[in-house]
Amino acid sequence: MKERVLPTHDGGHLALYSYGTEDAPGGKRVVLIGGAFLTALIYRPFSIALAKGLGDGWAVDVYDRRGRGSSSGQPAGYSMATEIEDVRTVLDATGARNILGHSLGGSVALNAVQEFTGSSHVPDKLAVYDAAVNIDGSIDIKWLDGFERAVNEGRVGHALAHMKKATSPGSAMARIPEPVLAGLMALLSRTKVNKVFRQVMPSAVGELRAAYNEKDHARDFSVLPDGTHFMAGGKSPSYYKVTAERLHAAVPGSTFQLSPKCFHGSIPAAVKELVTDISGYFRG
């Protein structure tokens, strides 16, 4: 693994981690944009597996988005525009010609490539898995107000309970009364993974607002390049599949793939089926 620190357009910095062939050319580099709450190092197992799946001469670059890991915090006036400029910074630094976005990172990837239309920053290949884009109201955001209040008041268990109920509708966990679920989440928040969640919660409020507050329309993304690959997990919350299908229908020349056995966290978990499918797409 190679680690670098990249200066940003607004005086901040991004921590960048690269796996695979260090001097891989741009056509054989994939920039991975991670989701909400997750640091670049959580994606390390997947990044290593994907680099191996892609084969000799390939590299995977993953960076800490603002407010997490070793990157600087979200600046005043943070918005999706900040995220888009950060993608531009990473592409310029690595020369990468391929982008993969997961969850909220999928929203960042799609918005960035939409913004890059007509420029040299449009990637050769773009894939997103369970992209968290609010297409025509496909994502219910009513839970965000309660989540934000709980984060601001330091009530970690309640914040996690709001998030779990919203992101796992229909599950057994969603049927647990909120006070009970909040207590359970408070206990779980002491685990290693959820300690990371606690650290990034303040920045997560900003990024979730930036991604969800304005309802996008599928047609807005019709300018995305031919061959854009929309993916969703068969065991993920249903709105990810709905979103992917709507985007696929609106983007000419795009492809859609449902991975029946995969769940929302299958990318950071480096599930073999998904690693194989994604590496196959980028290898062409």
Secondary structure as a PSIPRED ss2 file (coil, helix, strand):
# PSIPRED VFORMAT (PSIPRED V4.0)

   1 M C   1.000  0.000  0.000
   2 K E   0.000  0.000  1.000
   3 E E   0.000  0.000  1.000
   4 R E   0.000  0.000  1.000
   5 V E   0.000  0.000  1.000
   6 L E   0.000  0.000  1.000
   7 P E   0.000  0.000  1.000
   8 T C   1.000  0.000  0.000
   9 H C   1.000  0.000  0.000
  10 D C   1.000  0.000  0.000
  11 G C   1.000  0.000  0.000
  12 G C   1.000  0.000  0.000
  13 H E   0.000  0.000  1.000
  14 L E   0.000  0.000  1.000
  15 A E   0.000  0.000  1.000
  16 L E   0.000  0.000  1.000
  17 Y E   0.000  0.000  1.000
  18 S E   0.000  0.000  1.000
  19 Y E   0.000  0.000  1.000
  20 G E   0.000  0.000  1.000
  21 T C   1.000  0.000  0.000
  22 E C   1.000  0.000  0.000
  23 D C   1.000  0.000  0.000
  24 A C   1.000  0.000  0.000
  25 P C   1.000  0.000  0.000
  26 G H   0.000  1.000  0.000
  27 G H   0.000  1.000  0.000
  28 K H   0.000  1.000  0.000
  29 R E   0.000  0.000  1.000
  30 V E   0.000  0.000  1.000
  31 V E   0.000  0.000  1.000
  32 L E   0.000  0.000  1.000
  33 I E   0.000  0.000  1.000
  34 G C   1.000  0.000  0.000
  35 G C   1.000  0.000  0.000
  36 A C   1.000  0.000  0.000
  37 F C   1.000  0.000  0.000
  38 L C   1.000  0.000  0.000
  39 T C   1.000  0.000  0.000
  40 A H   0.000  1.000  0.000
  41 L H   0.000  1.000  0.000
  42 I H   0.000  1.000  0.000
  43 Y H   0.000  1.000  0.000
  44 R H   0.000  1.000  0.000
  45 P H   0.000  1.000  0.000
  46 F H   0.000  1.000  0.000
  47 S H   0.000  1.000  0.000
  48 I H   0.000  1.000  0.000
  49 A H   0.000  1.000  0.000
  50 L H   0.000  1.000  0.000
  51 A H   0.000  1.000  0.000
  52 K H   0.000  1.000  0.000
  53 G H   0.000  1.000  0.000
  54 L H   0.000  1.000  0.000
  55 G C   1.000  0.000  0.000
  56 D C   1.000  0.000  0.000
  57 G C   1.000  0.000  0.000
  58 W C   1.000  0.000  0.000
  59 A E   0.000  0.000  1.000
  60 V E   0.000  0.000  1.000
  61 D E   0.000  0.000  1.000
  62 V E   0.000  0.000  1.000
  63 Y E   0.000  0.000  1.000
  64 D C   1.000  0.000  0.000
  65 R C   1.000  0.000  0.000
  66 R C   1.000  0.000  0.000
  67 G C   1.000  0.000  0.000
  68 R C   1.000  0.000  0.000
  69 G C   1.000  0.000  0.000
  70 S C   1.000  0.000  0.000
  71 S C   1.000  0.000  0.000
  72 S C   1.000  0.000  0.000
  73 G C   1.000  0.000  0.000
  74 Q C   1.000  0.000  0.000
  75 P C   1.000  0.000  0.000
  76 A C   1.000  0.000  0.000
  77 G C   1.000  0.000  0.000
  78 Y C   1.000  0.000  0.000
  79 S C   1.000  0.000  0.000
  80 M H   0.000  1.000  0.000
  81 A H   0.000  1.000  0.000
  82 T H   0.000  1.000  0.000
  83 E H   0.000  1.000  0.000
  84 I H   0.000  1.000  0.000
  85 E H   0.000  1.000  0.000
  86 D H   0.000  1.000  0.000
  87 V H   0.000  1.000  0.000
  88 R H   0.000  1.000  0.000
  89 T H   0.000  1.000  0.000
  90 V H   0.000  1.000  0.000
  91 L H   0.000  1.000  0.000
  92 D H   0.000  1.000  0.000
  93 A H   0.000  1.000  0.000
  94 T H   0.000  1.000  0.000
  95 G C   1.000  0.000  0.000
  96 A C   1.000  0.000  0.000
  97 R C   1.000  0.000  0.000
  98 N E   0.000  0.000  1.000
  99 I E   0.000  0.000  1.000
 100 L E   0.000  0.000  1.000
 101 G E   0.000  0.000  1.000
 102 H E   0.000  0.000  1.000
 103 S C   1.000  0.000  0.000
 104 L H   0.000  1.000  0.000
 105 G H   0.000  1.000  0.000
 106 G H   0.000  1.000  0.000
 107 S H   0.000  1.000  0.000
 108 V H   0.000  1.000  0.000
 109 A H   0.000  1.000  0.000
 110 L H   0.000  1.000  0.000
 111 N H   0.000  1.000  0.000
 112 A H   0.000  1.000  0.000
 113 V H   0.000  1.000  0.000
 114 Q H   0.000  1.000  0.000
 115 E H   0.000  1.000  0.000
 116 F C   1.000  0.000  0.000
 117 T C   1.000  0.000  0.000
 118 G C   1.000  0.000  0.000
 119 S C   1.000  0.000  0.000
 120 S C   1.000  0.000  0.000
 121 H C   1.000  0.000  0.000
 122 V C   1.000  0.000  0.000
 123 P C   1.000  0.000  0.000
 124 D C   1.000  0.000  0.000
 125 K E   0.000  0.000  1.000
 126 L E   0.000  0.000  1.000
 127 A E   0.000  0.000  1.000
 128 V E   0.000  0.000  1.000
 129 Y E   0.000  0.000  1.000
 130 D C   1.000  0.000  0.000
 131 A C   1.000  0.000  0.000
 132 A C   1.000  0.000  0.000
 133 V C   1.000  0.000  0.000
 134 N C   1.000  0.000  0.000
 135 I E   0.000  0.000  1.000
 136 D C   1.000  0.000  0.000
 137 G C   1.000  0.000  0.000
 138 S C   1.000  0.000  0.000
 139 I C   1.000  0.000  0.000
 140 D C   1.000  0.000  0.000
 141 I C   1.000  0.000  0.000
 142 K C   1.000  0.000  0.000
 143 W H   0.000  1.000  0.000
 144 L H   0.000  1.000  0.000
 145 D H   0.000  1.000  0.000
 146 G H   0.000  1.000  0.000
 147 F H   0.000  1.000  0.000
 148 E H   0.000  1.000  0.000
 149 R H   0.000  1.000  0.000
 150 A H   0.000  1.000  0.000
 151 V H   0.000  1.000  0.000
 152 N H   0.000  1.000  0.000
 153 E C   1.000  0.000  0.000
 154 G C   1.000  0.000  0.000
 155 R C   1.000  0.000  0.000
 156 V H   0.000  1.000  0.000
 157 G H   0.000  1.000  0.000
 158 H H   0.000  1.000  0.000
 159 A H   0.000  1.000  0.000
 160 L H   0.000  1.000  0.000
 161 A H   0.000  1.000  0.000
 162 H H   0.000  1.000  0.000
 163 M H   0.000  1.000  0.000
 164 K H   0.000  1.000  0.000
 165 K H   0.000  1.000  0.000
 166 A H   0.000  1.000  0.000
 167 T H   0.000  1.000  0.000
 168 S C   1.000  0.000  0.000
 169 P C   1.000  0.000  0.000
 170 G C   1.000  0.000  0.000
 171 S C   1.000  0.000  0.000
 172 A C   1.000  0.000  0.000
 173 M H   0.000  1.000  0.000
 174 A H   0.000  1.000  0.000
 175 R H   0.000  1.000  0.000
 176 I C   1.000  0.000  0.000
 177 P C   1.000  0.000  0.000
 178 E H   0.000  1.000  0.000
 179 P H   0.000  1.000  0.000
 180 V H   0.000  1.000  0.000
 181 L H   0.000  1.000  0.000
 182 A H   0.000  1.000  0.000
 183 G H   0.000  1.000  0.000
 184 L H   0.000  1.000  0.000
 185 M H   0.000  1.000  0.000
 186 A H   0.000  1.000  0.000
 187 L H   0.000  1.000  0.000
 188 L H   0.000  1.000  0.000
 189 S C   1.000  0.000  0.000
 190 R C   1.000  0.000  0.000
 191 T C   1.000  0.000  0.000
 192 K H   0.000  1.000  0.000
 193 V H   0.000  1.000  0.000
 194 N H   0.000  1.000  0.000
 195 K H   0.000  1.000  0.000
 196 V H   0.000  1.000  0.000
 197 F H   0.000  1.000  0.000
 198 R H   0.000  1.000  0.000
 199 Q H   0.000  1.000  0.000
 200 V H   0.000  1.000  0.000
 201 M H   0.000  1.000  0.000
 202 P H   0.000  1.000  0.000
 203 S H   0.000  1.000  0.000
 204 A H   0.000  1.000  0.000
 205 V H   0.000  1.000  0.000
 206 G H   0.000  1.000  0.000
 207 E H   0.000  1.000  0.000
 208 L H   0.000  1.000  0.000
 209 R H   0.000  1.000  0.000
 210 A H   0.000  1.000  0.000
 211 A H   0.000  1.000  0.000
 212 Y H   0.000  1.000  0.000
 213 N C   1.000  0.000  0.000
 214 E C   1.000  0.000  0.000
 215 K C   1.000  0.000  0.000
 216 D E   0.000  0.000  1.000
 217 H C   1.000  0.000  0.000
 218 A H   0.000  1.000  0.000
 219 R H   0.000  1.000  0.000
 220 D H   0.000  1.000  0.000
 221 F H   0.000  1.000  0.000
 222 S C   1.000  0.000  0.000
 223 V C   1.000  0.000  0.000
 224 L C   1.000  0.000  0.000
 225 P C   1.000  0.000  0.000
 226 D C   1.000  0.000  0.000
 227 G C   1.000  0.000  0.000
 228 T C   1.000  0.000  0.000
 229 H E   0.000  0.000  1.000
 230 F E   0.000  0.000  1.000
 231 M E   0.000  0.000  1.000
 232 A E   0.000  0.000  1.000
 233 G E   0.000  0.000  1.000
 234 G C   1.000  0.000  0.000
 235 K C   1.000  0.000  0.000
 236 S C   1.000  0.000  0.000
 237 P C   1.000  0.000  0.000
 238 S H   0.000  1.000  0.000
 239 Y H   0.000  1.000  0.000
 240 Y H   0.000  1.000  0.000
 241 K H   0.000  1.000  0.000
 242 V H   0.000  1.000  0.000
 243 T H   0.000  1.000  0.000
 244 A H   0.000  1.000  0.000
 245 E H   0.000  1.000  0.000
 246 R H   0.000  1.000  0.000
 247 L H   0.000  1.000  0.000
 248 H H   0.000  1.000  0.000
 249 A H   0.000  1.000  0.000
 250 A H   0.000  1.000  0.000
 251 V C   1.000  0.000  0.000
 252 P C   1.000  0.000  0.000
 253 G C   1.000  0.000  0.000
 254 S C   1.000  0.000  0.000
 255 T E   0.000  0.000  1.000
 256 F E   0.000  0.000  1.000
 257 Q E   0.000  0.000  1.000
 258 L E   0.000  0.000  1.000
 259 S E   0.000  0.000  1.000
 260 P C   1.000  0.000  0.000
 261 K C   1.000  0.000  0.000
 262 C C   1.000  0.000  0.000
 263 F C   1.000  0.000  0.000
 264 H H   0.000  1.000  0.000
 265 G H   0.000  1.000  0.000
 266 S H   0.000  1.000  0.000
 267 I C   1.000  0.000  0.000
 268 P C   1.000  0.000  0.000
 269 A C   1.000  0.000  0.000
 270 A C   1.000  0.000  0.000
 271 V C   1.000  0.000  0.000
 272 K H   0.000  1.000  0.000
 273 E H   0.000  1.000  0.000
 274 L H   0.000  1.000  0.000
 275 V H   0.000  1.000  0.000
 276 T H   0.000  1.000  0.000
 277 D H   0.000  1.000  0.000
 278 I H   0.000  1.000  0.000
 279 S H   0.000  1.000  0.000
 280 G H   0.000  1.000  0.000
 281 Y H   0.000  1.000  0.000
 282 F H   0.000  1.000  0.000
 283 R H   0.000  1.000  0.000
 284 G C   1.000  0.000  0.000
